[in-house]
Amino acid sequence: MHTAILTFEYDDAAYARIVARSVRQELDEIAGDRTSATLAREGATVTIEVSADDLVALRAGCNTWLTLVKTAESLADVGFTAHE
């Protein structure tokens, strides 16, 4: 099993909460046979741990989560918020 930990630090906890809520809903939606992910938020830091059976799947999983976080940040910047 291969693992990558993606850590995103923000200026404040409210912004981190928006990003975490936005991407958290994708955890069950994009899990595959070869990858899995967990998400945690502590204060202004969001951490996503991506695990995969092989390095190709790990790279793909990391790319997916990096894109999701980037999109969530863009939406947070323009004032969209995710609802629980």
Salt bridges, closest charged atoms under 4 A:
ASP54 OD1 - ARG34 NH2 2.86
GLU84 OE2 - ARG21 NE 2.88
